[in-house]
Amino acid sequence: MNEQMTRRLFAMAGLAAAAVLAGCGKKEAPPPPAAQAPAAASAPKPEPLKAAWVYIGPVGDAGWTFAHDQGRKAVEAEFGDKVKTTFVEKVPYADGERVIRDLAAQGNKVIFATSFGYMDAMLKVAGEFPNVKFEHATGYKTAPNMRVYDARFYHDAYVSGIIAGGMTKTNTLGFVASFPIPEVLRNINAFTMGAQSVNPKIKTRVVWINSWFDPEKEGAAAQELINKGADVLLQNTDSTAVLQTAEKNGKFAFGWDSDMSSYAPKAHLASNIVDWGPYYKKSIKEVMDGTWKGEQRTIWGKPEGANDVIKIADFVPAELKAKAEAAKEGIKTGAIEVFTGPIVGADGKERLAKGTKADQAWKDKVDFYVKGVEGKIPSGGK
């Protein structure tokens, strides 16, 4: 073997050895995977808005408090777990300040006091809790964090008066009244004026009981009115006692604040109802979205769907029912303003000139009976 061939063989062997060594060497490790960021924690669920109601009567009164509590339940149905509601029932006016303050201290962000007599107590507590929203039913005093809401009950009273004026046989109506405040006096007068629109001979007798809810007093007052000749009754009180007393005596009456037709079907002419749900839902939404404003007064009636006269009895003559329905529609569209002059007081004095439509300031100051209402108005009010 010559020298050139030997060198070639050694070179080839060296290349082979290098290839073997390269094949047996470690491969370059792949780069470690990039560290993943920890999963973002889910945002905590917002706390529900706490809202509270203060009631003058029991939620089972079938009238005023029952209607407000139906409104509270409408809030729960609308907003679900976004709101947490509570209520305190049967709160005397003298205890209103303590109860309202306690509800504010418990963290309620909006509080509804549902009776006129809580007005000054709520106004005082509102000054102590500037970050809480306060809502007062049927009053007139406001503050930066307090406002008022109301309903035009006299719309219903007027329509019911039309029915009563056509159904009475004695031309004497009876009214069981709570407290001598403008709200109640408007209803007595509207009831009488509605009746006189179909029967000019109408007179109305009133018994005051100085309570919103007292079935025993309400029943006794109704009986007194019947004994004095009234054969159709209306009330501005909260139980079913007036209607049931009327049925026991073979007379007629109306439901007030809610549908009472099932309690005394033989006596029931119609029910005057109020639906607080729309306002309560509106208010809660405004608190939630930050658009709630104090220093306001909201008064709804038939045009807004807050009030209505329902379940007019089948035994009411068709012609009379048609007059009542026409009045309902006229009030709803604004064609009829219940308090349009001339309006003359029971004392013979002109209270509103002919053709003049009463403004809210006039309605707020009603302190008289219209012509046809008998008796004197007691002093004081709640």
C-alpha positions in Angstrom: 0.0 0.0 0.0 1.6 3.3 -1.0 1.8 6.3 1.2 -0.9 8.3 -0.6 -3.5 5.5 -0.1 -2.6 5.2 3.5 -3.2 8.9 4.2 -6.6 8.6 2.4 -7.7 5.8 4.6 -6.7 7.6 7.8 -8.6 10.7 6.7 -11.8 8.7 6.0 -11.6 7.0 9.4 -11.2 10.3 11.1 -14.4 11.6 9.4 -16.3 8.5 10.4 -15.2 8.9 14.0 -16.3 12.5 14.0 -19.7 11.6 12.7 -20.2 9.0 15.4 -19.2 11.4 18.1 -21.5 14.0 16.7 -24.5 11.5 16.7 -23.8 10.5 20.3 -23.6 14.1 21.5 -26.5 15.8 23.5 -29.1 17.6 21.5 -29.7 21.3 22.4 -32.5 21.5 24.8 -35.6 23.4 23.6 -36.3 26.7 25.4 -38.6 26.3 28.4 -42.2 27.4 27.8 -43.0 30.9 28.6 -44.4 31.3 32.1 -48.2 31.9 32.0 -49.7 34.8 33.9 -51.9 33.7 36.8 -55.6 33.7 35.9 -57.3 37.0 36.7 -59.5 36.8 39.8 -63.2 37.2 38.9 -64.7 40.6 39.9 -66.6 40.5 43.2 -70.4 40.5 42.8 -71.8 43.9 43.6 -73.7 44.1 46.9 -77.4 44.4 46.4 -79.1 47.8 46.9 -80.8 47.8 50.3 -84.2 49.4 50.3 -86.7 49.7 53.1 -90.4 50.6 53.5 -92.1 51.9 56.6 -95.8 51.1 56.9 -98.6 52.6 59.0 -100.7 49.5 59.0 -100.3 45.7 58.6 -99.4 44.3 55.2 -102.5 42.2 55.3 -104.9 45.2 55.6 -106.2 44.6 52.1 -106.0 48.3 51.5 -103.3 51.1 51.8 -100.4 49.1 53.2 -101.2 46.1 51.2 -101.0 48.2 48.0 -97.6 49.6 49.0 -96.3 46.2 49.8 -97.4 44.9 46.4 -95.3 47.8 45.0 -92.3 46.6 47.1 -92.8 43.1 45.7 -92.9 44.5 42.2 -89.4 45.9 42.9 -88.1 42.5 43.9 -89.6 40.9 40.8 -88.1 43.6 38.5 -84.5 43.7 40.0 -84.0 40.2 41.5 -80.8 39.8 43.5 -79.7 43.4 42.6 -81.9 44.6 45.4 -82.6 43.5 49.0 -85.9 44.9 50.4 -87.2 45.0 53.9 -90.2 46.6 55.7 -91.5 47.5 59.1 -95.2 47.4 59.5 -97.6 48.9 62.0 -95.4 51.9 62.9 -97.2 54.6 64.9 -96.4 58.1 63.9 -94.8 58.7 67.3 -92.3 55.9 66.6 -91.6 56.9 63.0 -88.4 58.8 63.7 -86.8 56.0 65.6 -87.7 53.4 63.0 -86.5 55.5 60.0 -83.2 56.3 61.7 -82.7 52.6 62.6 -83.3 51.6 58.9 -80.8 54.2 57.8 -78.2 53.0 60.3 -78.6 49.5 59.0 -77.3 50.5 55.6 -80.4 51.0 53.6 -79.6 53.3 50.8 -83.3 54.3 50.1 -86.1 54.4 52.5 -89.8 54.9 51.7 -92.1 56.2 54.4 -95.6 55.5 53.3 -97.9 57.7 55.3 -98.5 61.5 55.7 -97.7 61.6 59.4 -94.1 60.5 58.9 -93.2 63.7 57.1 -91.4 65.7 59.8 -89.7 62.6 61.2 -88.3 61.7 57.9 -87.2 65.2 57.2 -85.2 65.2 60.5 -83.5 61.9 59.8 -82.7 62.9 56.2 -80.6 65.7 57.7 -78.6 63.2 59.7 -77.9 60.8 56.8 -77.0 62.9 53.7 -75.9 59.8 51.7 -79.2 58.0 52.1 -82.2 58.7 49.8 -85.5 59.3 51.5 -89.0 59.1 49.9 -92.2 60.3 51.6 -95.6 59.3 50.4 -98.4 62.0 50.2 -96.4 64.8 51.9 -95.1 68.1 50.7 -91.7 68.8 52.4 -88.5 68.0 50.5 -84.7 68.2 51.0 -81.6 67.6 48.9 -81.9 63.9 49.7 -85.6 63.7 50.3 -88.5 63.8 47.9 -92.3 63.2 47.8 -94.5 61.0 45.8 -98.3 60.9 45.7 -101.3 59.6 43.7 -104.4 61.5 42.7 -107.0 59.5 44.6 -109.6 62.1 44.0 -109.7 60.9 40.4 -111.2 57.6 41.6 -113.4 59.2 44.2 -115.0 61.4 41.5 -115.8 58.4 39.3 -117.1 56.4 42.3 -119.3 59.4 43.1 -121.0 59.1 39.7 -121.8 55.5 40.4 -123.0 56.3 44.0 -125.1 59.2 42.8 -126.9 56.8 40.4 -127.3 54.0 42.8 -128.6 55.8 46.0 -132.2 55.6 46.8 -132.1 58.0 49.8 -129.9 60.7 48.0 -127.6 60.4 51.1 -124.1 59.2 50.8 -121.7 58.3 53.7 -118.0 58.8 54.0 -115.8 57.2 56.7 -112.8 59.6 57.0 -109.4 59.2 58.7 -107.8 62.6 59.4 -108.8 66.1 58.3 -106.0 66.8 55.9 -106.2 68.1 52.3 -105.8 64.6 50.8 -108.9 63.3 52.6 -110.9 66.4 52.1 -110.2 66.3 48.4 -111.6 62.8 48.2 -114.7 63.7 50.2 -115.4 66.7 47.9 -114.6 64.8 44.7 -116.9 61.9 45.7 -119.7 64.4 46.4 -119.1 66.4 43.2 -119.1 63.2 41.1 -122.4 62.2 42.6 -124.0 65.6 42.1 -123.0 65.5 38.4 -125.6 62.8 37.9 -127.9 63.6 40.9 -128.1 67.3 42.1 -130.0 66.2 45.2 -127.0 64.4 46.7 -125.8 65.2 50.2 -122.9 63.5 52.0 -122.5 62.8 55.7 -119.0 62.2 57.1 -117.8 60.4 60.2 -114.2 61.0 61.3 -112.3 58.2 63.1 -108.8 59.7 63.5 -107.1 56.6 62.3 -106.1 55.1 59.0 -106.6 51.5 60.1 -109.0 50.5 62.8 -111.5 47.9 61.6 -113.7 48.2 64.7 -113.9 52.0 64.4 -114.4 51.9 60.6 -117.3 49.4 61.0 -118.9 51.5 63.8 -118.6 54.7 61.7 -120.2 52.9 58.7 -123.0 51.7 60.8 -123.6 55.2 62.2 -123.8 56.6 58.7 -126.3 53.9 57.6 -128.4 54.6 60.7 -128.5 58.2 59.6 -129.8 57.3 56.1 -126.7 56.8 54.0 -127.2 53.9 51.6 -123.9 54.2 49.6 -120.6 54.5 51.4 -117.0 55.3 50.6 -114.0 55.5 52.9 -110.5 56.9 53.2 -109.5 54.2 55.6 -107.6 51.0 55.0 -109.6 47.9 56.0 -112.6 46.1 54.4 -114.8 46.9 57.4 -116.9 49.6 55.7 -117.7 47.4 52.7 -118.5 44.5 54.9 -120.8 46.6 57.2 -122.6 47.8 54.1 -123.3 44.3 53.0 -124.6 43.3 56.4 -127.1 46.1 56.1 -128.1 45.5 52.5 -126.4 48.8 51.4 -123.6 49.6 48.9 -120.0 50.6 49.2 -116.6 50.6 47.5 -113.2 49.0 47.8 -110.4 51.4 48.6 -106.7 51.2 47.6 -107.0 47.6 46.3 -109.5 45.2 44.8 -111.9 44.4 47.7 -114.6 42.8 45.5 -114.4 39.4 47.1 -115.0 40.6 50.6 -118.6 41.7 50.2 -119.7 41.0 46.6 -123.3 41.9 47.2 -122.4 45.4 48.4 -119.4 46.0 46.2 -120.0 48.6 43.5 -116.4 49.0 42.4 -112.9 49.3 43.8 -110.7 52.4 43.8 -107.2 51.1 43.4 -103.7 52.6 43.4 -100.6 50.8 41.8 -97.4 52.0 43.5 -95.2 49.5 41.5 -94.3 51.8 38.6 -93.1 54.6 40.8 -91.1 52.3 43.1 -89.4 50.6 40.2 -88.6 54.0 38.7 -87.1 55.3 42.0 -85.0 52.2 42.6 -83.6 52.3 39.1 -82.7 56.0 39.6 -80.8 55.1 42.8 -79.0 52.3 41.0 -77.9 54.4 38.0 -77.1 57.5 39.9 -79.9 59.7 38.5 -82.0 60.0 41.6 -82.6 63.6 42.6 -84.1 65.1 45.8 -86.2 68.3 46.2 -88.8 66.8 43.9 -92.5 66.0 44.2 -94.1 63.5 41.9 -97.9 63.1 41.7 -99.4 60.5 39.4 -103.0 59.7 38.6 -105.1 58.1 35.9 -103.0 59.5 33.0 -99.9 57.7 34.4 -101.8 54.5 35.2 -101.4 55.0 39.0 -105.1 55.1 39.8 -108.2 53.3 38.5 -111.7 52.3 39.3 -112.1 48.6 38.6 -114.6 45.7 38.9 -117.7 47.9 38.5 -120.5 45.5 39.5 -122.6 43.8 36.9 -125.7 45.0 38.6 -124.8 48.7 38.0 -127.1 49.9 35.2 -125.4 50.0 31.8 -126.2 53.7 31.3 -124.7 54.6 34.7 -121.6 52.4 34.0 -121.1 54.2 30.7 -121.1 57.6 32.5 -118.5 56.3 34.9 -116.3 54.9 32.1 -116.6 58.2 30.1 -115.5 60.1 33.2 -112.5 57.7 33.6 -111.5 58.3 30.0 -112.0 62.1 30.3 -109.7 62.3 33.3 -107.1 60.0 31.7 -106.9 62.2 28.6 -107.0 65.4 30.5 -110.4 66.5 29.1 -111.8 66.5 32.6 -110.2 68.2 35.6 -112.2 67.2 38.6 -111.7 70.5 40.4 -113.0 73.0 37.9 -115.0 76.0 39.0 -117.5 77.1 39.9 -116.8 75.3 43.2 -118.8 76.5 46.2 -118.1 75.6 49.8 -120.7 74.2 52.2 -120.6 77.6 53.8 -121.8 79.2 50.6 -118.5 80.9 49.7 -117.1 80.6 46.2 -113.8 78.6 46.4 -113.0 78.4 42.7 -114.3 80.7 40.0 -116.3 79.4 37.1 -114.1 77.9 34.4 -111.0 78.0 36.5 -109.0 74.8 36.8 -107.4 74.2 40.2 -103.7 74.1 40.3 -101.7 72.0 42.7 -101.2 74.8 45.1 -105.0 75.1 45.4 -105.4 71.4 45.9 -102.8 71.4 48.6 -104.8 73.8 50.7 -108.2 72.3 50.5 -109.6 72.8 54.0 -113.4 72.9 53.3 -116.4 70.8 52.4 -118.1 71.5 49.1 -121.8 72.4 49.0 -123.8 69.3 49.8 -121.4 67.9 52.5 -122.9 68.2 56.0 -121.2 68.8 59.3 -118.0 70.5 60.5 -114.4 69.6 59.8 -112.6 68.8 63.1 -109.4 70.7 63.8 -106.0 69.1 63.5 -104.6 66.5 61.2 -101.9 63.9 60.6 
